[in-house]
Amino acid sequence: MATGAVIERTSLQIEGAGNLTTYLKSPGYRTQFCRTCGCPLFAYEDSELKLMYFAPATLDGGKHPGHPADKECHIYVGSKAEWERIADGLPQYVESSPDEIVTAIQRGAAS
């Protein structure tokens, strides 16, 4: 299980960026990891120049990651552990979330 968020790249200030290493996971998709502990922190798609994906648990002080709160959801629940229960009332998708979540953020970035 992992928690992820998508936001505008300009919305996040990364401290200690010199301690990141980048891995080209597939053409057009790269991830960044902490060189010290190996924790995956950020991901970027070349087709989404204004957006980035990151692990929100890494935010200082438990800040909200900045994505639209009304767009929070659980994705890929079709592959969750059988014993895991999701009871927070957020929308659940068997696979990926609808594109409208990313599109709404992109529209906001274009303004």
C-alpha angles and dihedrals in degrees: 000000000000137000117223139174136196122214142151110287091231091057096070128068111205116207117198094021088157088071093060126099123199127223124191099222094181135340107300095008123090133172132201125218135188108258091213103051104009094238112159106235114161140022132191133191117205089218091060103054096170098045137073135182122221147163104265093199086073093065115114115251096006093282120177109261093236102244118129105285091214089061096059113126145147116256132193091021087150088077100041120121112280092236095050115106123201108200106156096102096241119138115272127210125194090218132000124347121257114278090242090083094060092036091056090054091047091052090052091049091053092058 
